[in-house]
Amino acid sequence: MRAWIVVVTVLATVSITSTGLAQQDRRSVSDRLNDMKARYGQTYEQCQALAESRGYRLSDPSQDGGLIMMFIEGCIMGRQR
């Protein structure tokens, strides 16, 4: 009986966690980029310029939004030069 309660508890926890992560991903790429811009300011702008110089098209984030966002995040964290 106790094993059954543990299994149900674990499944409920996984379900709640998955739902929370899915809700975070519903924000648009533009919203996420705007959040990064507000948080990192000048560093974001420098990384955005670097992304543009490397051929990323920032005019349409829905096209390559995930790639752009990953590039800029990596740049902010010092992974892109």
N, CA and C atoms as a LAMMPS dump frame, in Angstrom:
ITEM: TIMESTEP
0
ITEM: NUMBER OF ATOMS
243
ITEM: BOX BOUNDS ff ff ff
-5.0000000000000000e+02 5.0000000000000000e+02
-5.0000000000000000e+02 5.0000000000000000e+02
-5.0000000000000000e+02 5.0000000000000000e+02
ITEM: ATOMS id mol type element x y z
1 1 1 N 0.817 -1.195 0
2 1 2 C 0 0 0
3 1 3 C 0.865 1.266 0
4 2 1 N 1.941 1.251 0.815
5 2 2 C 2.81 2.424 0.877
6 2 3 C 3.5 2.676 -0.465
7 3 1 N 3.882 1.605 -1.136
8 3 2 C 4.524 1.753 -2.448
9 3 3 C 3.573 2.427 -3.425
10 4 1 N 2.314 2.099 -3.357
11 4 2 C 1.308 2.696 -4.245
12 4 3 C 1.202 4.2 -3.979
13 5 1 N 1.226 4.593 -2.719
14 5 2 C 1.144 6.013 -2.363
15 5 3 C 2.375 6.756 -2.877
16 6 1 N 3.539 6.136 -2.767
17 6 2 C 4.769 6.752 -3.264
18 6 3 C 4.696 6.938 -4.775
19 7 1 N 4.231 5.934 -5.494
20 7 2 C 4.119 6.018 -6.949
21 7 3 C 3.163 7.128 -7.347
22 8 1 N 2.017 7.222 -6.703
23 8 2 C 1.036 8.263 -7.017
24 8 3 C 1.615 9.644 -6.716
25 9 1 N 2.32 9.774 -5.617
26 9 2 C 2.929 11.056 -5.256
27 9 3 C 3.977 11.476 -6.286
28 10 1 N 4.805 10.558 -6.705
29 10 2 C 5.833 10.863 -7.708
30 10 3 C 5.181 11.263 -9.026
31 11 1 N 4.173 10.546 -9.46
32 11 2 C 3.496 10.871 -10.713
33 11 3 C 2.821 12.239 -10.642
34 12 1 N 2.229 12.558 -9.514
35 12 2 C 1.592 13.869 -9.349
36 12 3 C 2.633 14.979 -9.4
37 13 1 N 3.77 14.768 -8.763
38 13 2 C 4.837 15.764 -8.767
39 13 3 C 5.379 15.992 -10.17
40 14 1 N 5.603 14.928 -10.908
41 14 2 C 6.097 15.039 -12.284
42 14 3 C 5.084 15.761 -13.146
43 15 1 N 3.821 15.467 -12.971
44 15 2 C 2.771 16.111 -13.757
45 15 3 C 2.722 17.607 -13.491
46 16 1 N 2.809 18.004 -12.236
47 16 2 C 2.763 19.42 -11.882
48 16 3 C 3.992 20.14 -12.419
49 17 1 N 5.158 19.532 -12.297
50 17 2 C 6.395 20.132 -12.79
51 17 3 C 6.36 20.293 -14.298
52 18 1 N 5.877 19.297 -15.016
53 18 2 C 5.791 19.365 -16.478
54 18 3 C 4.859 20.47 -16.917
55 19 1 N 3.75 20.638 -16.222
56 19 2 C 2.798 21.693 -16.561
57 19 3 C 3.422 23.061 -16.363
58 20 1 N 4.176 23.241 -15.293
59 20 2 C 4.841 24.521 -15.041
60 20 3 C 5.86 24.856 -16.108
61 21 1 N 6.634 23.877 -16.527
62 21 2 C 7.621 24.105 -17.585
63 21 3 C 6.956 24.421 -18.904
64 22 1 N 5.864 23.761 -19.214
65 22 2 C 5.153 24.016 -20.467
66 22 3 C 4.594 25.432 -20.486
67 23 1 N 4.124 25.925 -19.351
68 23 2 C 3.59 27.28 -19.308
69 23 3 C 4.684 28.308 -19.503
70 24 1 N 5.886 28.047 -19.032
71 24 2 C 6.989 28.973 -19.233
72 24 3 C 7.334 29.081 -20.715
73 25 1 N 7.213 28 -21.46
74 25 2 C 7.581 27.981 -22.865
75 25 3 C 6.547 28.647 -23.764
76 26 1 N 5.409 29.014 -23.233
77 26 2 C 4.352 29.617 -24.052
78 26 3 C 4.618 31.073 -24.381
79 27 1 N 5.556 31.702 -23.69
80 27 2 C 5.871 33.088 -24.006
81 27 3 C 6.521 33.142 -25.375
82 28 1 N 6.228 34.179 -26.107
83 28 2 C 6.788 34.296 -27.449
84 28 3 C 8.276 34.613 -27.378
85 29 1 N 8.939 34.346 -28.477
86 29 2 C 10.372 34.639 -28.573
87 29 3 C 10.608 36.129 -28.384
88 30 1 N 9.744 36.949 -28.96
89 30 2 C 9.896 38.397 -28.811
90 30 3 C 9.818 38.807 -27.35
91 31 1 N 8.887 38.202 -26.597
92 31 2 C 8.771 38.519 -25.167
93 31 3 C 10.036 38.113 -24.419
94 32 1 N 10.57 36.948 -24.735
95 32 2 C 11.791 36.491 -24.071
96 32 3 C 12.975 37.396 -24.402
97 33 1 N 13.084 37.79 -25.671
98 33 2 C 14.178 38.679 -26.066
99 33 3 C 14.037 40.028 -25.371
100 34 1 N 12.801 40.541 -25.262
101 34 2 C 12.576 41.808 -24.562
102 34 3 C 12.951 41.696 -23.085
103 35 1 N 12.667 40.551 -22.467
104 35 2 C 13.063 40.338 -21.074
105 35 3 C 14.58 40.359 -20.923
106 36 1 N 15.278 39.699 -21.851
107 36 2 C 16.744 39.707 -21.795
108 36 3 C 17.286 41.115 -21.995
109 37 1 N 16.667 41.862 -22.913
110 37 2 C 17.114 43.229 -23.177
111 37 3 C 16.944 44.09 -21.93
112 38 1 N 15.822 43.932 -21.244
113 38 2 C 15.582 44.708 -20.019
114 38 3 C 16.551 44.303 -18.913
115 39 1 N 16.867 43.034 -18.839
116 39 2 C 17.723 42.531 -17.758
117 39 3 C 19.191 42.875 -17.981
118 40 1 N 19.664 42.772 -19.231
119 40 2 C 21.107 42.889 -19.488
120 40 3 C 21.519 44.16 -20.203
121 41 1 N 20.577 44.949 -20.691
122 41 2 C 20.85 46.268 -21.258
123 41 3 C 21.917 46.312 -22.323
124 42 1 N 23.017 46.992 -22.022
125 42 2 C 24.08 47.216 -22.999
126 42 3 C 24.709 45.903 -23.448
127 43 1 N 24.869 44.965 -22.558
128 43 2 C 25.439 43.672 -22.931
129 43 3 C 24.547 42.989 -23.967
130 44 1 N 23.243 43.068 -23.769
131 44 2 C 22.3 42.499 -24.735
132 44 3 C 22.488 43.158 -26.096
133 45 1 N 22.585 44.481 -26.113
134 45 2 C 22.732 45.202 -27.38
135 45 3 C 24.027 44.818 -28.095
136 46 1 N 25.102 44.636 -27.344
137 46 2 C 26.367 44.209 -27.952
138 46 3 C 26.228 42.807 -28.543
139 47 1 N 25.554 41.927 -27.824
140 47 2 C 25.367 40.562 -28.315
141 47 3 C 24.415 40.53 -29.507
142 48 1 N 23.432 41.41 -29.497
143 48 2 C 22.523 41.504 -30.636
144 48 3 C 23.288 41.958 -31.876
145 49 1 N 24.169 42.937 -31.726
146 49 2 C 24.984 43.41 -32.85
147 49 3 C 25.892 42.287 -33.357
148 50 1 N 26.45 41.505 -32.441
149 50 2 C 27.296 40.374 -32.837
150 50 3 C 26.47 39.344 -33.609
151 51 1 N 25.262 39.079 -33.148
152 51 2 C 24.379 38.133 -33.844
153 51 3 C 24.082 38.615 -35.258
154 52 1 N 23.798 39.904 -35.396
155 52 2 C 23.526 40.459 -36.729
156 52 3 C 24.753 40.352 -37.627
157 53 1 N 25.933 40.599 -37.054
158 53 2 C 27.152 40.512 -37.865
159 53 3 C 27.437 39.08 -38.299
160 54 1 N 26.903 38.12 -37.566
161 54 2 C 27.083 36.704 -37.911
162 54 3 C 25.971 36.174 -38.802
163 55 1 N 25.05 37.058 -39.223
164 55 2 C 24.033 36.664 -40.187
165 55 3 C 22.663 36.333 -39.642
166 56 1 N 22.448 36.497 -38.338
167 56 2 C 21.114 36.25 -37.789
168 56 3 C 20.199 37.406 -38.165
169 57 1 N 18.976 37.076 -38.56
170 57 2 C 18.003 38.104 -38.93
171 57 3 C 17.102 38.373 -37.73
172 58 1 N 17.304 39.503 -37.089
173 58 2 C 16.541 39.839 -35.899
174 58 3 C 15.223 40.518 -36.231
175 59 1 N 15.033 40.881 -37.487
176 59 2 C 13.789 41.544 -37.871
177 59 3 C 12.594 40.609 -37.779
178 60 1 N 12.825 39.317 -37.871
179 60 2 C 11.737 38.344 -37.812
180 60 3 C 12.089 37.228 -36.833
181 61 1 N 11.923 37.483 -35.507
182 61 2 C 12.323 36.475 -34.531
183 61 3 C 11.498 35.195 -34.598
184 62 1 N 10.334 35.236 -35.216
185 62 2 C 9.539 34.005 -35.313
186 62 3 C 10.185 33.017 -36.279
187 63 1 N 10.992 33.506 -37.208
188 63 2 C 11.666 32.656 -38.19
189 63 3 C 12.745 31.802 -37.534
190 64 1 N 13.744 32.44 -36.955
191 64 2 C 14.862 31.75 -36.307
192 64 3 C 14.957 32.151 -34.846
193 65 1 N 13.839 32.449 -34.233
194 65 2 C 13.82 33.001 -32.881
195 65 3 C 14.571 32.184 -31.86
196 66 1 N 14.388 30.88 -31.869
197 66 2 C 15.066 30.039 -30.895
198 66 3 C 16.571 30.096 -31.051
199 67 1 N 17.039 30.091 -32.29
200 67 2 C 18.479 30.163 -32.542
201 67 3 C 19.052 31.512 -32.112
202 68 1 N 18.324 32.573 -32.434
203 68 2 C 18.763 33.915 -32.057
204 68 3 C 18.852 34.026 -30.541
205 69 1 N 17.814 33.554 -29.871
206 69 2 C 17.769 33.639 -28.42
207 69 3 C 18.917 32.854 -27.792
208 70 1 N 19.172 31.651 -28.305
209 70 2 C 20.273 30.842 -27.775
210 70 3 C 21.615 31.524 -28.01
211 71 1 N 21.79 32.125 -29.184
212 71 2 C 23.035 32.813 -29.49
213 71 3 C 23.249 33.977 -28.526
214 72 1 N 22.21 34.8 -28.347
215 72 2 C 22.34 35.973 -27.482
216 72 3 C 22.554 35.55 -26.029
217 73 1 N 21.848 34.53 -25.576
218 73 2 C 22.066 34.028 -24.213
219 73 3 C 23.504 33.548 -24.028
220 74 1 N 23.996 32.804 -25.022
221 74 2 C 25.372 32.326 -24.959
222 74 3 C 26.367 33.47 -24.947
223 75 1 N 26.082 34.485 -25.723
224 75 2 C 26.947 35.658 -25.78
225 75 3 C 26.969 36.364 -24.429
226 76 1 N 25.804 36.538 -23.842
227 76 2 C 25.716 37.209 -22.539
228 76 3 C 26.51 36.435 -21.499
229 77 1 N 26.484 35.124 -21.599
230 77 2 C 27.2 34.284 -20.642
231 77 3 C 28.664 34.111 -21.01
232 78 1 N 29.099 34.752 -22.112
233 78 2 C 30.507 34.728 -22.487
234 78 3 C 30.919 33.588 -23.378
235 79 1 N 29.969 32.898 -23.97
236 79 2 C 30.304 31.74 -24.809
237 79 3 C 30.521 32.098 -26.275
238 80 1 N 30.102 33.277 -26.695
239 80 2 C 30.271 33.705 -28.091
240 80 3 C 31.262 34.861 -28.125
241 81 1 N 32.116 34.841 -29.094
242 81 2 C 33.102 35.934 -29.235
243 81 3 C 33.089 36.422 -30.663
